[in-house]
Amino acid sequence: AHWDHLGRHPELQGDQIFNGAIDNASGVASVIELAAAFTKLNPPPKRSVLFMATTAEEAGLLGAKFYALHPLYPLDKTLADINIDTVNPWGKTHDIEDLSNNNSTLDDFLGAAATRNAREMKPNSQPEKGSFYRADHFEFSKRGVPSLYTGGGTDFIGKPANFGQQKKDDYTAHHYHQVSDEVDPNWDLSGAVQDIDLLFEVGYQVANGNKFPEWKPGSEFKAKRDAMLKK
């Protein structure tokens, strides 16, 4: 998750502060909650888990790039990157969207976790937007580290069929990178909790497993990882 947003625009009339509540204070809050959950595990995970919030994502993934170039743990020993960039604030869904384009076995972990929770992992509905290549995990992916990136679902429980897509479209049109990206007291964060629970399961499975997650055949990142692990 990244903790930066767009700062302040002094030439705007009225509100000048870009709070970035959804993009991406929501992701940072999720990382903090996940860190708290992992620290309470007894016994602790077999593998080390690093929780990190980067800066300057909006300026070009600069914080993530700096870490990837100066990692606390070598990237050839880094099993996976799970990135949270925005959450669903509008209620529970039957589905979760996989924005990773089914590139690695981490997507299989996510699909299995969704099935265990009577949910469905759906593919990226708008791959043409290139969202996988525009968020912090990409600095890890292009250096070989398998990465997982998700988005909120659109099949909302108890809501009309078009409710979810309308909410996403409205956010993109009127609040994304706007000063109006603020906390709304009418939000229903139960859907965010659903999705964070799934990511906790994925992280737990990776942290307690005995295998490295892998890029799938055909992924443009696979050759980099394979060469890295042969050293």
Protein Blocks (a to p, Z undefined) as FASTA:
>chain_A
ZZbdehpafkbghjfbdfklmlomkmmmmmmmmmmmmmmpccddfbdcdddddehklnoo
pmmmmmmmmcfbdfklmmbdcddehjafebccfbdcdfklomafklmmmmmmmmmnopac
dddfblmnommmmcfklmmmmnopacddddddfbdghiafklmmmmmmmmmmmmgopakl
ccdfkbcfklmmmmmmmmmmmmmmmmmmcbdcdddehiaklmmmmmmmmZZ
